[in-house]
Amino acid sequence: MLAALYRSPGGSEVLSVTDVDTPEPAPGEVRVRLHVAGVNPTDWKRRTTTAPETDFQVPGQDGAGDIDAVGEGVDAGRIGERVWVWFAARPGRRWGSAAQYTVLPSRQAVRLPAGASYADGAGLGVPAMTAWHCLYADGPITGRTVLVAGGAGAVGNAAVALARGGGATVIATASGPDKAALARSAGAHWVVNYRDRDAADEIRAHAPDGVGRIVEVALGANLELDLAVLAPRGVISTYADDALADLPVRRLMVANVSLDFVLIYGISDGALDAAAAGVAAVAADLPRLPVTHFPLVEVAAAHDAVQQGALGKVLLDIP
Ligand SMILES: NC(=O)c1ccc[n+]([C@@H]2O[C@H](COP(=O)([O-])OP(=O)(O)OC[C@H]3O[C@@H](n4cnc5c(N)ncnc54)[C@H](OP(=O)(O)O)[C@@H]3O)[C@@H](O)[C@H]2O)c1
């Protein structure tokens, strides 16, 4: 099969697209013939920092395609099923989604709803599951007010939609009108420009009692804003590695703030399954961000585009 791979960590120049043996599904696994792969920031970050555990690593956690083979113990009736996959290149697994085939545990290949395209499915995994976990790790959010920082980002946009779908009042932030429009179309009741001097007042105007939960992409930049709008005993669920010079411990303590740090690689299998199920339940209704397509042979350019902060989703079309 044709696969993108790298043999040592480094810049996007370590990626090549080459022929390798097609993997066979082990017991409990399925093999998926991929049509589209999603590219996420984690793909270039991992490629830059982490050496492959075996002689090569196929990058890519997310993708979508058709199950074409099953391992021992998996219902053969799954062959032919249209699926989206999550965590294909989880640590310990070399067969990421930037290839014609991947093999992975059966539960990580989830049926694509009718009406959802492979491109839709390839955008779900990492961003939507991270968003779901940040929102729902402590239970339902019905009737709560949620603030989503960066409501046009891949995780942020999914968080807006998942929060709205879960019955929350949703306030999102965005840096300009185009991004505000994306947050609004995902379901945000209000969108505030976090660069405005009076952003906290604007958010407070929509949430006079404060917001109960914040899904945060830039804790270092936004902690002051977050503390200005968070309700007592509120939760900040932060998922990006944004430097924070000082932690205002007393202010956090006085407001009884819970600061939840989320890294999807480290959450339990039960929590991952809950996130996948939560996303699957609404996958047909999740918003579609603008998409930039690259052919598989241009995987290096696709990684660079994500690293440079491309708006919307970057996808690889698999031949
Ligand atoms: N912990 C985990 O498990 C996990 C999972 C997924 C992603 N991540 C990380 O999360 C980050 C975002 O991922 P992504 O895929 O969503 O990236 P993305 O699609 O590029 O979105 C990033 C968003 O962050 C917004 N942003 C930047 N600075 C901001 C600020 N100070 N306040 C509010 N919004 C701000 C940007 O919007 P503006 O241009 O409007 O500022 C942009 O929309 C990456 O660093 C990624 O590695 C971590």
The ligand as a MOL file (V3000), in Angstrom:
LIG
                    3D

  0  0  0     0  0            999 V3000
M  V30 BEGIN CTAB
M  V30 COUNTS 48 52 0 0 0
M  V30 BEGIN ATOM
M  V30 1 N -4.7990 18.3370 24.8970 0
M  V30 2 C -5.2910 17.6540 23.8840 0
M  V30 3 O -5.6330 16.4910 24.0090 0
M  V30 4 C -5.4400 18.3730 22.5730 0
M  V30 5 C -6.3510 17.9080 21.6210 0
M  V30 6 C -6.5270 18.6140 20.4440 0
M  V30 7 C -5.7710 19.7700 20.2160 0
M  V30 8 N -4.8570 20.1530 21.1510 0 CHG=1
M  V30 9 C -4.0770 21.3910 20.9450 0
M  V30 10 O -4.9960 22.4570 20.9610 0
M  V30 11 C -4.5530 23.4990 20.1140 0
M  V30 12 C -5.6600 23.8570 19.1480 0
M  V30 13 O -5.9400 22.7610 18.3000 0
M  V30 14 P -6.9520 22.9150 17.0820 0
M  V30 15 O -6.8460 21.6890 16.2780 0
M  V30 16 O -8.2640 23.3570 17.5970 0 CHG=-1
M  V30 17 O -6.2300 24.1310 16.3220 0
M  V30 18 P -6.8460 25.2480 15.3440 0
M  V30 19 O -7.9150 24.6670 14.5050 0
M  V30 20 O -5.6600 25.8680 14.6890 0
M  V30 21 O -7.5240 26.2840 16.3390 0
M  V30 22 C -6.8010 27.0820 17.2160 0
M  V30 23 C -7.7150 28.2540 17.5850 0
M  V30 24 O -7.1790 28.8760 18.7380 0
M  V30 25 C -7.5810 30.2310 18.6530 0
M  V30 26 N -6.7840 31.0600 19.5590 0
M  V30 27 C -5.4580 31.2770 19.5600 0
M  V30 28 N -5.1400 32.0960 20.5600 0
M  V30 29 C -6.2850 32.4090 21.2040 0
M  V30 30 C -6.6030 33.2120 22.3280 0
M  V30 31 N -5.6600 33.8820 23.0200 0
M  V30 32 N -7.8970 33.2530 22.7240 0
M  V30 33 C -8.8660 32.5930 22.0590 0
M  V30 34 N -8.6200 31.8340 20.9770 0
M  V30 35 C -7.3420 31.7480 20.5660 0
M  V30 36 C -7.3900 30.5730 17.1820 0
M  V30 37 O -8.2910 31.5810 16.8230 0
M  V30 38 P -7.8690 33.0890 16.5850 0
M  V30 39 O -7.0330 33.1410 15.3370 0
M  V30 40 O -9.1750 33.7460 16.4720 0
M  V30 41 O -7.0800 33.5030 17.7570 0
M  V30 42 C -7.8020 29.2840 16.4860 0
M  V30 43 O -9.1460 29.3690 16.0370 0
M  V30 44 C -3.2720 22.9810 19.4530 0
M  V30 45 O -2.1810 23.4700 20.1890 0
M  V30 46 C -3.3720 21.4810 19.6130 0
M  V30 47 O -2.1130 20.8390 19.6350 0
M  V30 48 C -4.6750 19.4940 22.3130 0
M  V30 END ATOM
M  V30 BEGIN BOND
M  V30 1 1 1 2
M  V30 2 2 2 3
M  V30 3 1 2 4
M  V30 4 1 4 5
M  V30 5 2 4 48
M  V30 6 2 5 6
M  V30 7 1 6 7
M  V30 8 2 7 8
M  V30 9 1 8 9
M  V30 10 1 8 48
M  V30 11 1 9 10
M  V30 12 1 9 46
M  V30 13 1 10 11
M  V30 14 1 11 12
M  V30 15 1 11 44
M  V30 16 1 12 13
M  V30 17 1 13 14
M  V30 18 2 14 15
M  V30 19 1 14 16
M  V30 20 1 14 17
M  V30 21 1 17 18
M  V30 22 2 18 19
M  V30 23 1 18 20
M  V30 24 1 18 21
M  V30 25 1 21 22
M  V30 26 1 22 23
M  V30 27 1 23 24
M  V30 28 1 23 42
M  V30 29 1 24 25
M  V30 30 1 25 26
M  V30 31 1 25 36
M  V30 32 1 26 27
M  V30 33 1 26 35
M  V30 34 2 27 28
M  V30 35 1 28 29
M  V30 36 1 29 30
M  V30 37 2 29 35
M  V30 38 1 30 31
M  V30 39 2 30 32
M  V30 40 1 32 33
M  V30 41 2 33 34
M  V30 42 1 34 35
M  V30 43 1 36 37
M  V30 44 1 36 42
M  V30 45 1 37 38
M  V30 46 2 38 39
M  V30 47 1 38 40
M  V30 48 1 38 41
M  V30 49 1 42 43
M  V30 50 1 44 45
M  V30 51 1 44 46
M  V30 52 1 46 47
M  V30 END BOND
M  V30 END CTAB
M  END
